[in-house]
Amino acid sequence: MKRPPLAELLLPWYAEAGRHHLPWRQNRDTYRLYLAEIMLQQTRVETVQPYYQRFLARFPTWQSLAAGDLDTVLALWSGLGYYARARNAHAAAQRVVQVFGGEFPHALEAAMTLPGVGRSTAAAVLASAYGQRQAILDANARRVLFRYHGLRGAPRDAANERRLWQLAEQETPAQAHDYNQAIQDLGALFCLSRRPRCANCPLQGPCAGPETAPAVASPPVKPRRPAWFLFARSDDDRVLLEQRPQRGIWGGLWALPWFVPADPAAEDFTALQQWAEGEYAVHLEIAAAQPWRQHVFTHFQLDYRVIEARLQAFGIAETRSKTSLFSTDQLATLALPSPLRRLLLGH
């Protein structure tokens, strides 16, 4: 079946029903466009909007972000998840200022040298900011193209990846900015991963659709990992926290000490006390063990239990220089992972 170009169907629909109100669509400033693209990676629009506004209020330009303190950047990002994005944004701003004179590069290849910027992200900024004909292939565009053209198999296997980029290039018109926004909106509002809303979709008819093209596969079941978080407080109610290594889970954020028990179901916390004494030079009096909770990461599910304790003695071990005690007021200023922010601050 010969299908009409996507732009013929998408652009009229977008002009009438697109999400033109979104804050990052109010101008073509490269910094604002870039920041939105980074924040929207694997994160819903409604979640991003308040973070985007707060972040811009503190860091409104490439120059301000480049000169900013990474701890402050992470604190503003706290709760948004995928914290490598925040570290990459900080590093990218520094590169834009130091290497590219404070302007987002005009060439795709140069833009892709920025930390954390791949082909689709670079293309989205170039199309919107500079009016270039650049094709994108984010998760929304991928689903639309995959289904509209009736592709088979896994959307991310090598053959389909090449074919999807070919289709993205083929379908993208000269007015790439509006088209890219349109295909993103269609994917977010109609061409959903699990329950596409085909009945009212503007592509209904020529689209191969879920009837002939299989639905985008659900992600595999994630492995589960157990952990105990040590919630230790001093007599004046300061909380023991440790800054996580820059690389790895919650990189650069402040968190409760993370202990992996040999027997997660155990109610004897002697091993935790011994570990804390050896690792942090602290003596603990166990007060309570909270119920198990879950937190989902990209590649695994963390099953964790918070173990409350009182510090009987405290002296930072030499190997734990990134460990300290914090008051409630100080906690509010720190970059904390979202589950621990809710635990410690109630929001």
C-alpha positions as CSV (number, residue, x, y, z in Angstrom):
1,M,0.0,0.0,0.0
2,K,1.3,3.4,-0.9
3,R,0.9,5.7,2.1
4,P,0.8,9.5,1.9
5,P,3.7,11.3,3.5
6,L,3.3,11.6,7.2
7,A,3.8,15.4,7.1
8,E,0.6,15.7,5.0
9,L,-1.4,14.2,7.8
10,L,0.5,15.4,10.8
11,L,1.1,19.1,10.1
12,P,-2.6,20.1,9.8
13,W,-3.4,18.1,12.9
14,Y,-0.5,19.6,14.9
15,A,-1.5,23.1,13.8
16,E,-5.0,22.6,15.4
17,A,-4.3,20.2,18.2
18,G,-0.6,20.2,19.1
19,R,0.7,21.0,22.5
20,H,1.8,24.6,21.6
21,H,1.4,25.7,25.2
22,L,4.5,23.8,26.5
23,P,7.0,26.2,28.0
24,W,9.9,25.0,25.8
25,R,7.9,25.7,22.7
26,Q,7.5,29.4,23.4
27,N,10.9,30.4,21.7
28,R,13.8,29.0,19.7
29,D,16.5,29.6,22.3
30,T,19.1,26.7,22.0
31,Y,19.6,26.4,25.7
32,R,16.0,26.1,26.6
33,L,15.4,23.7,23.7
34,Y,18.4,21.6,24.7
35,L,17.4,21.5,28.4
36,A,13.8,20.4,27.5
37,E,15.1,17.6,25.2
38,I,17.4,16.3,28.0
39,M,14.8,16.4,30.7
40,L,12.2,14.7,28.5
41,Q,14.4,11.7,27.9
42,Q,12.5,8.8,29.5
43,T,10.4,11.2,31.5
44,R,6.8,12.4,31.1
45,V,5.9,16.0,30.1
46,E,3.8,16.6,33.2
47,T,6.7,15.5,35.4
48,V,9.2,17.6,33.6
49,Q,7.4,21.0,33.5
50,P,7.9,22.1,37.2
51,Y,11.5,20.9,37.1
52,Y,12.2,22.8,33.9
53,Q,10.8,26.0,35.3
54,R,12.8,25.8,38.5
55,F,15.9,24.9,36.7
56,L,15.6,27.8,34.4
57,A,15.0,30.2,37.2
58,R,18.3,29.2,38.8
59,F,20.3,28.5,35.6
60,P,18.8,30.6,32.7
61,T,21.7,30.4,30.3
62,W,24.5,28.2,29.0
63,Q,26.9,30.5,30.9
64,S,25.1,30.3,34.2
65,L,24.9,26.5,34.1
66,A,28.6,26.2,33.1
67,A,29.6,28.3,36.0
68,G,27.2,26.6,38.4
69,D,28.2,24.1,41.2
70,L,27.4,20.5,40.3
71,D,25.9,19.8,43.8
72,T,23.4,22.7,43.1
73,V,22.6,21.2,39.7
74,L,22.0,17.8,41.2
75,A,19.8,19.3,44.0
76,L,17.6,21.0,41.4
77,W,17.4,17.7,39.5
78,S,16.6,15.7,42.6
79,G,13.4,13.7,42.1
80,L,13.6,13.8,38.3
81,G,15.7,10.6,38.1
82,Y,18.4,9.5,35.6
83,Y,20.9,11.8,37.2
84,A,23.6,11.2,34.6
85,R,21.5,13.6,32.5
86,A,22.2,16.4,35.1
87,R,25.9,15.7,35.2
88,N,26.0,15.6,31.4
89,A,24.0,18.9,31.1
90,H,26.5,20.6,33.4
91,A,29.5,19.2,31.4
92,A,27.7,20.0,28.1
93,A,27.2,23.7,29.1
94,Q,30.9,24.0,30.0
95,R,31.8,22.6,26.6
96,V,29.4,24.9,24.8
97,V,30.9,27.9,26.6
98,Q,34.6,26.9,26.4
99,V,34.7,25.3,22.9
100,F,31.8,26.7,21.0
101,G,31.7,30.3,22.2
102,G,28.5,30.0,24.2
103,E,26.4,28.9,21.2
104,F,25.0,25.4,20.5
105,P,26.9,24.0,17.5
106,H,25.3,24.4,14.1
107,A,26.6,21.1,12.7
108,L,25.1,17.8,13.7
109,E,28.5,16.1,14.2
110,A,29.7,18.9,16.4
111,A,26.5,18.9,18.5
112,M,27.0,15.1,19.1
113,T,30.3,15.8,20.8
114,L,28.5,17.3,23.7
115,P,28.2,14.9,26.7
116,G,25.0,13.0,26.7
117,V,23.8,14.3,23.3
118,G,23.0,11.7,20.7
119,R,21.8,12.0,17.1
120,S,18.1,12.5,17.8
121,T,18.7,15.0,20.6
122,A,21.1,17.0,18.5
123,A,18.8,16.9,15.5
124,A,15.8,18.1,17.6
125,V,17.7,21.2,18.8
126,L,19.1,22.0,15.3
127,A,15.7,21.7,13.6
128,S,13.9,23.9,16.2
129,A,16.6,26.5,16.9
130,Y,18.2,26.9,13.4
131,G,15.5,25.7,11.1
132,Q,17.5,22.8,9.7
133,R,15.9,19.8,8.1
134,Q,17.0,17.3,10.7
135,A,15.1,14.0,11.4
136,I,14.6,12.8,14.9
137,L,14.0,9.3,16.3
138,D,13.0,9.5,19.9
139,A,10.7,6.9,21.5
140,N,7.5,8.6,20.3
141,A,8.7,9.0,16.7
142,R,10.0,5.5,16.7
143,R,6.6,4.0,17.6
144,V,4.7,6.1,15.0
145,L,7.1,5.2,12.2
146,F,7.3,1.6,13.2
147,R,3.5,1.2,13.1
148,Y,2.6,3.5,10.3
149,H,4.9,1.6,7.9
150,G,4.0,-1.8,9.2
151,L,7.5,-2.9,10.3
152,R,8.0,-6.3,11.9
153,G,10.2,-7.6,14.7
154,A,11.9,-5.8,17.5
155,P,11.9,-2.0,17.0
156,R,15.5,-1.7,18.2
157,D,17.2,-4.5,16.4
158,A,20.0,-3.4,14.0
159,A,18.0,-3.9,10.8
160,N,14.9,-2.0,12.1
161,E,17.1,0.7,13.6
162,R,18.6,1.4,10.2
163,R,15.3,1.2,8.5
164,L,13.6,3.6,11.0
165,W,16.4,6.2,10.5
166,Q,15.9,5.9,6.7
167,L,12.1,6.4,7.2
168,A,12.7,9.3,9.6
169,E,14.9,11.0,7.0
170,Q,12.4,10.2,4.2
171,E,9.4,11.5,6.1
172,T,10.9,14.7,7.6
173,P,10.0,17.7,5.4
174,A,11.8,21.1,5.1
175,Q,9.7,22.5,8.0
176,A,11.3,19.9,10.3
177,H,10.6,21.9,13.5
178,D,6.8,21.6,13.3
179,Y,6.9,18.0,11.9
180,N,9.2,16.9,14.8
181,Q,6.9,18.4,17.4
182,A,3.9,16.8,15.6
183,I,5.3,13.3,15.6
184,Q,6.4,13.6,19.2
185,D,2.9,14.8,20.2
186,L,1.2,12.1,18.2
187,G,3.3,9.4,19.9
188,A,2.6,10.8,23.3
189,L,-1.1,11.4,22.9
190,F,-2.3,8.6,20.5
191,C,0.4,6.1,19.5
192,L,1.0,4.8,23.0
193,S,3.2,1.8,23.7
194,R,0.7,-0.5,25.2
195,R,-2.8,0.8,24.4
196,P,-2.6,3.0,21.2
197,R,-5.7,5.2,20.7
198,C,-6.2,4.3,17.1
199,A,-9.9,5.2,16.8
200,N,-9.3,8.9,16.9
201,C,-5.8,9.0,15.5
202,P,-5.2,11.4,12.5
203,L,-3.2,8.6,10.8
204,Q,-6.2,6.2,10.9
205,G,-6.6,4.7,7.5
206,P,-3.2,4.7,5.8
207,C,-1.5,3.6,9.0
208,A,-0.7,-0.1,9.1
209,G,-1.6,0.0,12.8
210,P,-1.4,-2.5,15.6
211,E,-3.6,-5.0,13.6
212,T,-0.8,-5.7,11.1
213,A,2.3,-4.3,12.9
214,P,2.8,-5.9,16.4
215,A,2.6,-3.6,19.4
216,V,5.9,-2.3,20.7
217,A,7.0,-5.1,23.0
218,S,6.7,-4.5,26.8
219,P,10.0,-4.4,28.5
220,P,11.3,-7.7,30.1
221,V,10.8,-8.3,33.7
222,K,13.5,-6.6,35.6
223,P,15.8,-8.5,38.1
224,R,15.3,-7.6,41.8
225,R,18.0,-6.6,44.2
226,P,17.6,-6.3,47.9
227,A,19.1,-3.7,50.1
228,W,18.9,-2.2,53.6
229,F,19.2,1.6,54.0
230,L,20.6,2.8,57.3
231,F,18.6,5.7,58.6
232,A,20.8,6.7,61.5
233,R,20.2,9.8,63.6
234,S,22.3,11.5,66.3
235,D,21.0,12.8,69.6
236,D,20.3,16.2,68.0
237,D,18.4,14.5,65.2
238,R,20.9,15.0,62.4
239,V,20.9,12.3,59.8
240,L,23.9,10.3,58.6
241,L,24.3,10.6,54.8
242,E,26.9,9.7,52.3
243,Q,27.5,11.2,48.8
244,R,27.4,8.5,46.2
245,P,30.2,8.1,43.7
246,Q,29.8,10.1,40.5
247,R,29.5,7.0,38.4
248,G,26.8,4.4,39.2
249,I,23.4,4.5,40.8
250,W,22.4,7.9,42.1
251,G,25.8,9.2,41.1
252,G,26.8,12.4,43.0
253,L,23.6,12.4,45.2
254,W,23.5,12.2,49.0
255,A,21.9,9.0,50.2
256,L,21.5,6.8,53.3
257,P,24.3,4.3,53.6
258,W,23.4,1.3,51.4
259,F,24.0,-2.2,52.8
260,V,23.5,-5.5,50.9
261,P,22.5,-8.1,53.4
262,A,23.5,-11.8,53.0
263,D,20.0,-12.7,54.2
264,P,17.5,-9.9,53.3
265,A,14.7,-11.5,55.4
266,A,16.8,-11.6,58.6
267,E,15.5,-9.7,61.6
268,D,19.0,-9.8,63.2
269,F,20.9,-6.6,62.3
270,T,24.2,-7.5,63.9
271,A,25.8,-7.7,60.4
272,L,24.6,-4.2,59.7
273,Q,26.0,-2.8,62.9
274,Q,29.4,-4.5,62.3
275,W,29.4,-3.1,58.8
276,A,28.6,0.4,59.9
277,E,31.3,0.3,62.5
278,G,33.9,-0.9,60.0
279,E,32.9,1.3,57.1
280,Y,31.8,4.6,58.9
281,A,33.4,4.3,62.4
282,V,29.9,4.6,64.0
283,H,28.2,2.6,66.7
284,L,24.5,1.9,66.3
285,E,21.5,1.2,68.4
286,I,18.9,-0.4,66.2
287,A,15.5,1.3,66.8
288,A,13.1,-0.1,64.1
289,A,12.9,-1.8,60.7
290,Q,10.4,-0.3,58.3
291,P,8.4,-2.4,55.8
292,W,9.9,-3.3,52.5
293,R,9.5,-0.8,49.6
294,Q,10.3,-0.9,45.9
295,H,12.1,1.5,43.6
296,V,12.5,0.8,39.9
297,F,15.7,1.7,38.0
298,T,16.3,1.3,34.3
299,H,17.8,-2.2,34.6
300,F,16.5,-3.6,37.9
301,Q,14.0,-3.2,40.7
302,L,15.4,-2.3,44.1
303,D,13.6,-3.9,47.0
304,Y,14.8,-2.0,50.1
305,R,14.1,-1.8,53.7
306,V,14.9,1.3,55.9
307,I,16.6,0.3,59.2
308,E,16.2,3.1,61.8
309,A,19.0,3.5,64.3
310,R,20.5,5.9,66.9
311,L,24.2,6.8,66.7
312,Q,25.9,6.0,69.9
313,A,29.2,7.4,68.6
314,F,30.3,9.1,65.5
315,G,33.7,9.7,63.9
316,I,34.0,9.8,60.1
317,A,36.3,7.0,58.8
318,E,39.2,8.2,56.7
319,T,37.9,6.2,53.8
320,R,34.5,7.9,54.0
321,S,35.3,11.6,53.6
322,K,32.0,12.2,51.7
323,T,30.0,11.2,54.8
324,S,28.5,13.7,57.2
325,L,25.5,14.5,59.5
326,F,22.8,16.8,58.3
327,S,20.0,18.7,60.1
328,T,16.5,18.9,58.6
329,D,17.1,22.3,57.2
330,Q,20.3,21.2,55.5
331,L,18.5,18.1,54.1
332,A,16.2,20.4,52.1
333,T,19.2,21.9,50.2
334,L,20.8,18.6,49.2
335,A,20.6,16.5,46.0
336,L,18.6,13.5,47.3
337,P,17.2,10.5,45.3
338,S,13.4,10.8,45.1
339,P,12.6,7.8,47.4
340,L,14.9,9.1,50.1
341,R,13.6,12.7,49.6
342,R,10.1,11.4,50.3
343,L,11.4,9.5,53.3
344,L,13.5,12.3,54.9
345,L,11.4,15.3,53.9
346,G,8.0,14.0,53.2
347,H,7.8,15.1,49.6
